[in-house]
Amino acid sequence: MKNWFSLAFQRKIIVRSSKVAAIVGTILVLINHFDVLVGGQVNELIIGKILLTYLVPYSVATYAAVEALLS
């Protein structure tokens, strides 16, 4: 488990996962929250949902990259 986390926090994994999260997260934010953003109805709940929308693809990309390195 320690080895898994040491790989997950390597610079190359963080950079790659961040790029994936930026692209996929932005697409998902636009699909799921475009009406709220355009309507100016952003509140703390929406901000939390948007942050989670970016966190999910980051987590998936990190998991996939680490598992690929370990296999």
C-alpha positions in Angstrom: 0.0 0.0 0.0 2.9 2.4 0.8 4.3 1.7 -2.7 1.0 2.5 -4.2 0.8 5.9 -2.6 4.4 6.7 -3.4 3.7 6.1 -7.0 0.4 8.1 -6.9 2.3 11.2 -5.6 5.0 11.1 -8.3 5.2 14.3 -10.2 4.6 12.6 -13.6 1.4 11.0 -12.3 0.1 14.2 -10.7 0.7 16.2 -13.9 -0.9 13.6 -16.1 -3.9 13.2 -13.8 -4.3 16.9 -13.5 -4.4 17.3 -17.3 -7.0 14.6 -17.6 -9.1 16.2 -14.7 -8.9 19.6 -16.3 -10.2 18.4 -19.7 -12.7 15.8 -18.6 -13.8 17.9 -15.5 -14.4 20.9 -17.6 -16.5 19.0 -20.1 -18.5 17.4 -17.3 -19.0 20.8 -15.5 -20.4 22.3 -18.8 -22.7 19.3 -19.3 -24.0 19.2 -15.7 -23.8 22.8 -14.5 -23.9 25.1 -17.6 -27.4 26.4 -16.8 -26.6 27.3 -13.3 -23.3 29.0 -14.3 -25.0 31.0 -17.0 -27.9 31.8 -14.8 -25.6 33.2 -12.1 -27.1 30.8 -9.4 -23.7 29.6 -8.1 -23.7 28.9 -4.4 -21.6 26.8 -2.0 -23.4 23.6 -2.9 -22.7 24.1 -6.6 -19.1 25.0 -6.0 -18.7 21.7 -4.0 -20.3 19.7 -6.8 -18.0 21.4 -9.3 -14.9 20.5 -7.2 -16.1 16.9 -7.0 -16.6 16.9 -10.8 -12.9 17.6 -11.2 -11.9 15.2 -8.3 -13.5 12.2 -9.9 -11.5 12.1 -13.2 -8.3 13.0 -11.3 -8.9 10.0 -9.0 -9.7 7.7 -11.9 -6.7 8.8 -13.9 -4.4 8.4 -10.9 -5.7 5.0 -10.1 -5.3 3.8 -13.7 -1.8 5.1 -14.0 -0.6 3.6 -10.7 -2.2 0.2 -11.4 -0.6 0.2 -14.9 2.8 0.8 -13.3 2.3 -1.9 -10.8 1.1 -4.6 -13.2 
